[in-house]
Amino acid sequence: MKNLSLCMLILLPLFASAAMSDDLSKVVRLQNLVDIAKDNSNYDLACKAQSEIVDIVIKSGIRDMVQSSIDHKNAYCSVKKYSQLNYR
């Protein structure tokens, strides 16, 4: 995931439009939050932040990022659900 953040930081200047740039900067900030949440084993927060990323990517029409974002969301939300089952 840190590689994804680095790639997005590199690609960010390539998008000139203001709306696209704003959306990508939100994605980069949220991806940083996902990385921090994962490092702290807070998969609830990682799930929520990744869900926001999916919404932004779909809304922005960044087609090459949609499926990988959804896959990551499913993974983090699955870990969240599994960890909640273990605490009961």
Beta strands, then each sheet from edge to edge (+ up, - down):
end
